């Protein structure tokens, strides 16, 4: 892979990759981290691909502008918890404190992000276990385990041996969205597909779900803008 920067305001870094399976030049803007990738078929000259990228420079900038900037965890930042934005403040003691409009995080500097991530993961486990238990009971089937990850391509999954996996970032979404994802994955315990029978199962144990599904499609990628790195 190579790197190139499209000049302009602002400059746009582009990652160049070759693909034996690509049939045409393509440009992709990641909704998760804003990375721009130029994919070239094996025999297309790099110069031809870069000319294509330069032609699309304004299109790229408009997509990057619509995505918004990454949010670093520091005092003054706004972070959603269960769908409600909270202002990050420096706190005292050893625990994160959640207020109606604030998040008080002990420590400072590089420690605030990891501390908040650990607290959010614990809250996510509680909320997702509660929702999974509810829908599994309605379905009449149990699950074997529940794991959390910071997944980029999906919000949850269900394995053939009844394991449920969720993105812990769901705890930043509105509670009804988290509940829908739990119902969706639990329904896979009965239907390991996305057939009409599966969606009927989701609606039976959850109720109408199109609003929550639409929220994920329209706003879910925003949850990946929050950076918790040390």
Beta strands, then each sheet from edge to edge (+ up, - down):
strand 1: 2-6
strand 2: 12-19
strand 3: 26-29
strand 4: 36-41
strand 5: 71-72
strand 6: 78-81
strand 7: 84-91
strand 8: 97-98
strand 9: 102-106
strand 10: 145-149
strand 11: 156-158
strand 12: 163-167
strand 13: 226-227
sheet 1: 1+ 2- 4- 3+
sheet 2: 5+ 13+
sheet 3: 6+ 7- 9- 8+
sheet 4: 10+ 12+ 11-
end
